[in-house]
Amino acid sequence: MAIAPSTAAMDTSSPAGAQELTAPVTGPAAQGVIGPAADFGAPASGASLPDVTTLAADVPNLVQSVDWVAIAPPTITAVVALAVLVADLFVPAAHKRWLGLGAIGGLIAALIALVPLSDGDRQTFCLTTAPDTCSYVADHFTLAIQLLVLGGALLTTLLALSDTRRDLPAGEFWFLLLASAAGAALLPASRDLATLIVALEVASLPAFALVGLKRGDRRSSEAALKFFLSSVTATAVSLLGVSFVYGTTGSLHLTEIATRIGEVSGQLDTLAKTGVALTLIGFAFKTAAVPFHFWVPDTYVGAPLPIAAYLSVVGKAVGFSGLILVTVIAFPGYADVWGPAIAVLAALTMTAGNVAALRQSADRPWSAVRLLAWSSVGQAGYILVPIAAAAYSSDDQIGATVAYALMYAAVNLGAFAVAALVSRTHPLNRISDYRGLYSTRPLAALAMGFFLLCLAGLPPGIIGLFAKVTVFSSAVDAGLGWLAVVMAINVVIALYYYLRWTAILFRTPEAAPESAPESASAMDTGRGTLALRRTPRAVTLAIALTAAVGVALSGYPQLVLRFAATSLF
């Protein structure tokens, strides 16, 4: 068979070249000669090839539109973080406080950016072939968690303003804090496993550095190392689970996984269940659920106190958000797997946290921080209850978790703010150091008593009582009577250590030794006015804000309890 002369150099991109390729085949080619036209699939009958524009129209458009308003809160936080890092290179040491003010301004701007999203109906980064499948969704759940995260980060900046002037490098601190807050704000809006894991690590990696940022402090370095090793291990396990889920479903989008995971063949069912279990482990670690809680007390004690407050609220919000998304949205078909597991975790977590808090000695160094750390573990158990209940009833139970988390965030940050105030005159921060606080700082003592009673669920902390009743009701409604009984027992246990600490605040202060020099501690017990004058205004503002929020929520609990009565997704 004869071969036609090669035309490899023909310009097929030009109109002329296109005409040569689509011209009717005549002569030898029509008699079976192989030539360029045959290579390009032109029919030997003389018909022309399809037009190039027709072929292009059949290719799906992969360009996604971006809703900048929807992604504004985490984007503003991230941009301000980079701006602070760059500004740190040029701002003189005497003016480093302006970096903290810039961080506060950025977080306020991010909070304001939530206002246009209040309808909860925006989404972006959607598949062009399936517009309802998106990677970023700004629904009511996202907005509630972003409010918690950004508000918690803002209060943390107020607590840390004075520390960055004395003990912590300002530029690095503000950059790491804002970067972590940006990742934490991104996570609740994530609707695919890749974005979810990236957001989780963006929130976590700066936190490791923040814990170990106290230079020359052995406890800080040890806490950061323990936190880092534990978290990295949990992340590795989660990534293995994600790979199993992707291998069995062929998708990373949570809604697509929910549809396909029920259609997994029998021989892959075990692999899918293993992937579900491993994925949940990483988020259980972030929530400090038993048995992934062992890092909490040492990390809180070793970290700067504002960062301990940040981890107790924002760190937990990250874990609970991820846990809710992967269970309720991605794995509803495996509720029989994760539902009982989370119920058991909730019971173990609240019991272990409250029993450990009960055993704290008032005279032990840093016992106040340790008690708050173990208390946060116990509170995590309560927050897990509605998530477990969602496996047995409906997704609406998740609203109880969000309502409780918002209450807990406000009052727990307030308790840490008072602890930061006391630590300025009592660096060991023992529970016994709070004895007679009412006689030296009456407003701080009243605020601390109010925060502790909110955490205990006693009046006048009405919001704490209502939030616990809401969580308790979710367990009962889901048929988890045994879990409701365990929760009730733990609430009674917690009453003891919360009330004991509250009583210490109003006891008569111990007399200072006559031979003792006029140290900062002596000035605190004998000269409350002088100590009060030295209280940083930012710390005072943080205590006032958290107390105001707690009082407002106690007076009008529906501000947060309404989340328990509506669907957030």
C-alpha positions in Angstrom: 0.0 0.0 0.0 1.4 3.4 -1.0 2.1 6.0 1.6 1.2 9.6 0.8 3.8 12.4 1.3 4.0 13.6 4.9 2.4 16.9 5.8 3.5 17.0 9.5 4.6 20.6 9.0 1.1 21.7 8.0 -0.2 24.7 10.1 -3.4 23.2 11.4 -4.1 26.2 13.6 -4.7 28.5 10.6 -7.9 28.6 8.6 -6.0 27.5 5.6 -4.6 24.5 7.4 -8.1 23.6 8.6 -9.4 23.7 5.1 -6.6 21.4 3.9 -7.5 18.8 6.6 -11.2 18.9 6.0 -11.1 18.9 2.2 -12.6 15.9 0.4 -10.2 13.0 0.0 -9.5 12.3 -3.7 -7.0 10.5 -5.8 -4.9 7.8 -4.3 -6.3 8.4 -0.8 -9.8 7.5 -2.0 -8.4 4.2 -3.2 -7.0 3.3 0.3 -3.9 5.4 0.5 -3.1 6.4 4.1 -2.6 10.1 4.5 -2.9 13.0 7.0 -6.7 13.2 6.4 -7.1 9.6 7.4 -5.0 10.1 10.6 -7.3 12.9 11.7 -10.4 10.8 11.2 -11.8 12.5 8.1 -14.3 10.1 6.4 -13.3 8.8 3.0 -16.6 9.7 1.6 -15.7 13.3 1.5 -17.6 14.6 4.5 -15.9 17.4 6.6 -14.6 17.1 10.2 -16.6 18.7 13.0 -15.9 22.4 13.6 -13.3 23.2 16.3 -15.8 25.4 18.2 -18.3 22.5 18.3 -15.7 20.3 19.9 -14.8 23.0 22.4 -18.4 23.4 23.4 -18.5 19.7 24.4 -15.7 20.2 27.0 -17.0 21.0 30.5 -16.0 24.4 31.8 -13.8 23.9 34.8 -13.5 27.6 35.8 -15.3 28.2 39.1 -16.7 31.5 40.2 -15.6 32.9 43.6 -18.1 34.6 46.0 -15.7 36.9 47.8 -18.3 38.0 50.3 -18.9 34.5 51.4 -15.2 33.8 52.0 -14.5 37.3 53.5 -14.2 36.3 57.3 -11.3 33.8 57.0 -9.7 35.8 54.1 -9.6 39.1 56.0 -8.1 37.3 59.0 -5.4 35.6 56.8 -4.5 38.9 55.0 -4.2 40.8 58.3 -1.9 38.0 59.6 0.4 38.4 56.6 0.3 42.2 57.0 1.3 42.0 60.6 4.2 39.7 59.8 5.5 42.1 57.2 4.9 45.1 59.3 6.9 43.6 62.1 10.1 43.9 60.0 9.7 47.7 59.9 8.0 48.7 63.1 10.5 49.8 65.8 10.5 47.9 69.1 9.0 50.9 71.0 5.9 50.7 68.7 5.3 47.0 68.6 2.0 47.5 70.4 0.5 48.8 67.2 0.8 45.3 65.8 -1.6 44.1 68.5 -4.0 46.9 67.7 -3.8 45.9 64.0 -4.6 42.3 64.9 -7.6 43.5 67.0 -8.8 45.7 64.1 -8.5 42.8 61.6 -10.6 40.5 63.8 -13.2 43.2 64.3 -13.4 43.6 60.5 -13.7 39.8 60.1 -16.6 39.8 62.6 -18.3 42.6 60.7 -17.9 40.6 57.5 -20.3 38.0 59.0 -23.2 40.5 58.8 -23.9 40.2 55.0 -24.0 36.4 55.4 -26.7 36.3 58.0 -29.2 34.7 55.6 -27.0 31.6 55.6 -27.6 30.8 51.9 -24.2 31.5 50.2 -21.8 29.0 48.8 -18.8 29.0 46.4 -16.1 26.8 44.8 -18.9 24.6 43.4 -18.4 21.9 40.8 -19.4 23.2 37.3 -21.0 19.9 36.5 -22.9 19.8 39.8 -23.6 23.3 41.1 -25.1 22.0 44.4 -21.8 20.3 45.3 -19.5 23.0 46.8 -16.3 23.1 48.8 -17.3 26.2 50.8 -20.7 26.8 52.3 -21.7 29.8 54.5 -24.8 28.4 56.2 -26.1 29.1 59.7 -23.8 26.4 61.2 -20.8 28.1 59.6 -21.8 31.5 60.8 -22.3 30.4 64.4 -18.9 28.7 64.6 -17.1 31.6 62.8 -18.7 34.0 65.4 -17.4 31.8 68.2 -13.9 31.4 66.6 -13.4 35.1 65.7 -14.9 36.3 68.9 -12.7 33.9 70.9 -9.6 35.1 69.0 -10.5 38.7 69.7 -10.8 38.2 73.4 -7.4 36.3 73.3 -5.8 39.3 71.7 -7.1 41.5 74.6 -5.6 39.1 77.1 -2.3 38.9 75.3 -1.6 42.6 74.7 0.3 43.1 77.9 2.2 39.8 77.5 3.5 40.8 74.1 5.1 43.9 75.6 7.1 41.9 78.2 7.5 38.2 77.6 6.4 37.2 74.0 7.7 38.3 70.6 5.0 40.5 69.3 5.2 40.0 65.5 5.5 36.2 65.6 2.7 36.0 68.2 0.1 38.0 66.4 0.9 36.3 63.0 0.6 32.8 64.5 -2.6 33.7 66.4 -4.3 35.2 63.3 -3.1 32.4 61.1 -4.6 29.8 63.4 -7.9 31.8 63.7 -8.1 32.0 59.9 -7.8 28.2 59.7 -10.4 27.8 62.5 -12.8 30.1 60.6 -12.3 28.2 57.4 -13.0 24.8 58.8 -16.8 25.0 59.6 -17.4 26.2 56.0 -15.4 23.3 54.4 -17.5 20.8 52.6 -14.9 18.4 51.2 -12.4 16.3 53.1 -9.3 17.9 51.5 -10.3 21.5 52.5 -11.4 20.1 55.9 -7.9 18.6 56.6 -6.1 21.6 55.3 -8.2 23.9 57.5 -7.6 21.7 60.5 -3.8 21.8 60.1 -3.8 25.6 59.4 -5.6 26.0 62.7 -3.3 23.5 64.5 0.3 24.1 63.3 0.5 27.8 64.5 -1.0 26.6 67.8 2.0 24.4 68.4 4.3 27.3 68.1 2.1 29.5 70.2 2.3 27.0 73.1 6.1 26.9 73.0 6.6 30.7 72.4 7.8 31.4 76.0 11.5 31.4 75.4 13.7 29.8 78.0 10.7 28.1 79.7 11.2 24.4 80.0 7.5 23.7 80.7 6.5 25.7 77.7 8.8 23.7 75.4 7.7 20.4 76.9 4.0 21.3 76.5 4.6 22.3 72.9 6.4 19.0 72.1 3.7 16.9 73.7 1.0 18.8 71.9 2.8 18.5 68.6 3.6 14.8 68.7 0.0 13.9 69.8 -1.6 16.1 67.2 0.6 14.9 64.3 -0.1 11.3 65.2 -3.9 11.9 65.2 -3.7 13.8 61.9 -1.7 11.0 60.3 -4.4 8.5 61.4 -7.1 10.8 60.0 -5.4 11.1 56.7 -5.2 7.3 56.4 -9.0 7.3 57.1 -9.6 9.9 54.4 -7.7 7.9 51.9 -9.8 4.8 52.7 -13.0 6.8 52.3 -11.8 8.3 49.0 -10.8 4.9 47.8 -14.2 3.3 48.5 -16.4 6.3 47.3 -14.2 8.0 44.7 -15.1 11.5 46.0 -13.9 14.0 48.6 -17.0 16.2 48.7 -19.0 15.4 51.8 -22.4 15.3 50.1 -21.1 13.0 47.4 -19.6 10.7 50.0 -22.9 10.5 51.8 -24.6 9.4 48.6 -22.0 6.9 47.4 -20.9 5.3 50.7 -24.2 3.5 51.0 -23.6 1.9 47.6 -20.2 0.5 48.5 -19.9 -3.2 47.6 -19.7 -5.8 50.3 -16.0 -6.5 49.9 -15.2 -2.8 50.4 -17.6 -2.3 53.3 -15.0 -3.2 55.9 -12.5 -0.7 54.4 -15.2 2.0 54.3 -16.1 1.5 58.0 -12.4 1.5 58.9 -12.0 4.8 57.0 -14.9 6.3 58.9 -13.5 5.3 62.3 -10.0 6.6 61.5 -11.2 9.9 60.1 -13.1 10.5 63.4 -10.0 9.9 65.5 -8.3 13.2 64.5 -11.3 15.3 65.4 -11.8 13.4 68.6 -8.3 14.5 69.6 -9.0 18.1 68.9 -12.1 18.0 71.2 -9.9 16.4 74.0 -12.2 13.4 74.1 -11.1 10.4 76.2 -8.7 8.7 75.5 -7.2 11.5 73.4 -7.2 14.0 76.3 -3.9 13.4 78.0 -2.1 16.4 76.4 -4.6 18.9 77.8 -3.5 19.7 81.4 0.3 19.9 80.7 -0.3 21.9 77.6 -2.5 24.5 79.3 -0.1 24.9 82.2 3.0 25.2 79.9 1.4 27.6 77.4 1.0 31.3 77.9 -2.3 31.8 79.7 -4.0 33.6 76.8 -3.1 30.7 74.5 -4.5 28.2 77.1 -7.7 30.2 76.9 -7.6 30.1 73.1 -7.1 26.4 73.0 -9.9 25.7 75.5 -12.4 27.5 73.3 -11.3 27.9 69.7 -9.3 24.6 69.7 -12.4 22.7 70.8 -14.6 24.5 68.3 -12.3 23.3 65.5 -12.6 19.7 66.7 -16.4 19.8 67.2 -17.0 21.5 63.8 -15.0 18.9 62.0 -16.6 16.0 63.9 -20.1 17.3 63.2 -19.4 17.8 59.4 -17.9 14.3 58.9 -20.6 12.5 60.9 -23.8 14.3 60.1 -23.1 15.3 56.5 -20.6 12.8 55.1 -21.3 9.6 57.1 -25.0 9.5 57.9 -25.2 6.1 56.4 -22.8 4.8 59.1 -24.7 6.3 62.1 -24.8 2.8 63.6 -21.0 2.9 63.7 -20.2 6.4 64.9 -23.4 7.0 67.0 -22.6 4.4 69.8 -18.9 5.3 69.6 -19.5 9.0 70.3 -22.0 8.2 73.0 -19.4 6.1 74.9 -16.8 8.8 74.3 -19.1 11.4 75.7 -19.7 9.4 78.9 -16.0 8.6 79.4 -14.9 12.2 78.7 -17.3 13.9 81.1 -16.5 11.4 83.8 -12.7 11.5 83.4 -12.7 15.3 83.3 -14.8 15.9 86.3 -13.2 13.3 88.5 -9.7 14.7 87.6 -10.9 18.2 88.4 -12.3 17.0 91.7 -8.9 15.8 92.7 -7.0 19.1 92.2 -5.4 20.3 95.4 -5.9 24.0 96.2 -2.2 24.5 97.2 -0.6 22.8 94.2 1.2 25.1 91.8 -0.9 26.0 88.8 -3.9 24.2 90.3 -6.2 26.9 89.0 -5.1 26.3 85.4 -5.2 22.6 85.8 -8.7 22.7 87.2 -9.9 24.8 84.3 -8.1 22.3 81.9 -9.8 19.3 83.4 -13.1 21.2 83.6 -12.8 21.8 79.8 -12.4 18.1 79.3 -15.6 17.5 81.3 -17.4 20.2 79.3 -16.3 18.5 76.1 -18.2 15.4 77.2 -21.4 17.4 77.5 -20.9 18.9 74.0 -20.5 15.5 72.5 -23.9 14.3 73.8 -26.1 16.0 71.0 -23.7 14.8 68.3 -24.3 11.2 69.5 -28.0 11.9 69.7 -28.0 13.0 66.1 -27.2 9.4 65.1 -30.4 8.2 66.7 -32.9 11.0 65.9 -32.2 13.9 63.5 -29.6 16.5 62.5 -31.5 19.1 64.5 -29.8 17.8 67.6 -26.6 19.5 66.4 -28.2 22.9 67.4 -27.9 21.9 71.1 -24.1 21.4 70.6 -23.7 24.8 69.0 -25.8 26.5 71.7 -23.8 24.9 74.5 -20.5 25.7 72.8 -21.4 29.4 72.5 -22.3 29.6 76.2 -19.2 27.7 77.2 -16.9 29.9 75.1 -18.1 33.2 76.7 -17.9 32.1 80.3 -14.8 29.9 80.0 -12.8 32.8 78.4 -14.0 35.0 81.2 -12.7 32.5 83.8 -9.3 32.5 82.0 -9.3 36.3 81.9 -9.7 36.5 85.7 -7.0 33.8 86.0 -4.7 36.0 83.8 -5.4 38.9 86.1 -4.6 36.9 89.3 -1.4 35.5 87.7 0.1 38.9 87.6 0.5 39.0 91.4 0.5 35.2 92.0 2.6 33.6 89.2 2.0 30.0 90.5 -1.8 30.5 90.1 -2.9 28.2 92.8 -6.6 27.9 93.7 -5.6 29.1 97.2 -4.3 32.3 95.7 -7.9 33.3 95.0 -8.8 33.3 98.7 -10.1 36.7 99.6 -10.1 38.0 96.0 -13.4 39.8 96.8 -11.6 42.0 99.4 -9.0 43.2 97.0 -10.7 43.0 93.6 -14.5 42.8 94.3 -15.6 43.1 90.7 -13.1 40.5 89.4 -14.3 38.1 92.2 -17.9 38.7 91.4 -17.2 38.0 87.7 -15.3 34.9 88.5 -18.0 33.6 90.7 -20.6 34.2 88.0 -18.4 32.4 85.4 -18.0 29.4 87.7 -21.7 29.2 88.5 -22.5 29.4 84.7 -20.2 26.4 84.2 -21.8 24.6 87.0 -25.3 25.4 85.7 -26.6 27.2 88.8 -28.4 30.6 89.2 -27.6 33.4 88.6 -25.8 31.6 85.7 -29.1 30.9 84.0 -27.6 30.3 80.6 -25.4 27.5 81.9 -28.5 25.8 83.4 -30.6 26.2 80.3 -27.7 25.0 78.1 -27.3 21.8 80.2 -31.1 21.2 80.1 -31.0 21.5 76.3 -28.2 18.9 76.0 -29.9 16.7 78.5 -33.1 16.8 76.5 -31.3 15.9 73.3 -30.1 12.7 75.0 -33.6 11.8 76.3 -35.3 12.6 73.0 -32.9 10.3 71.2 -33.6 7.4 73.5 -30.1 7.6 75.2 -31.5 7.4 78.7 -28.3 5.8 80.1 -26.2 8.7 78.8 -28.6 11.3 80.3 -28.1 9.5 83.7 -24.3 9.6 83.4 -24.5 13.3 82.5 -26.7 14.1 85.5 -24.2 12.3 87.8 -21.4 14.3 86.4 -23.2 17.6 86.8 -23.5 16.8 90.5 -19.8 15.9 90.7 -18.8 19.2 89.0 -20.9 21.2 91.5 -18.5 20.4 94.3 -15.3 21.8 92.7 -17.1 24.8 91.1 -18.8 25.8 94.4 -15.6 25.2 96.4 -13.6 27.6 94.2 -16.5 30.1 94.4 -16.5 30.0 98.2 -12.8 30.6 98.3 -13.3 33.9 96.4 -15.3 35.3 99.3 -13.3 34.0 102.3 -11.3 36.2 104.6 -7.8 36.6 103.0 -4.9 35.1 104.9 -2.8 37.7 106.7 0.6 38.4 105.1 3.7 37.7 107.3 4.9 40.8 109.0 8.5 40.2 108.0 7.7 39.7 104.4 8.9 42.4 102.0 6.5 44.5 100.1 6.4 42.3 97.1 3.8 42.2 94.4 1.9 39.5 96.3 2.0 41.6 99.5 0.7 44.6 97.7 -2.1 42.5 96.3 -3.3 41.3 99.7 -2.6 44.5 101.6 -3.1 47.2 99.0 -5.8 46.2 96.7 -6.1 49.7 95.2 -2.5 49.8 94.1 -2.9 46.3 92.6 -6.0 47.3 90.8 -4.3 50.4 89.3 -1.7 48.1 87.7 -4.4 45.9 86.1 -4.0 46.1 82.3 -6.9 47.8 80.7 -7.2 45.2 78.0 -7.5 42.4 80.6 -10.2 44.4 82.4 -12.0 45.0 79.1 -11.9 41.2 78.4 -13.4 40.4 81.8 -16.1 43.1 81.3 -17.0 41.9 77.8 -17.3 38.2 78.8 -19.3 39.1 81.9 -21.6 41.3 79.8 -22.2 38.5 77.3 -22.8 36.0 80.2 -25.3 38.3 81.8 -27.1 39.1 78.5 -27.4 35.4 77.7 -28.7 34.6 81.2 -31.3 37.4 80.8 -32.2 36.3 77.3 -31.1 32.7 76.8 -32.9 32.4 73.4 -30.1 34.3 71.8 -28.2 31.0 71.7 -30.8 28.4 72.5 -32.7 29.2 69.3 -30.0 27.3 67.5 -31.2 24.2 69.3 -34.7 24.6 67.8 -33.7 25.2 64.1 -31.9 23.3 61.4 -28.4 24.7 60.9 -27.6 23.1 57.5 
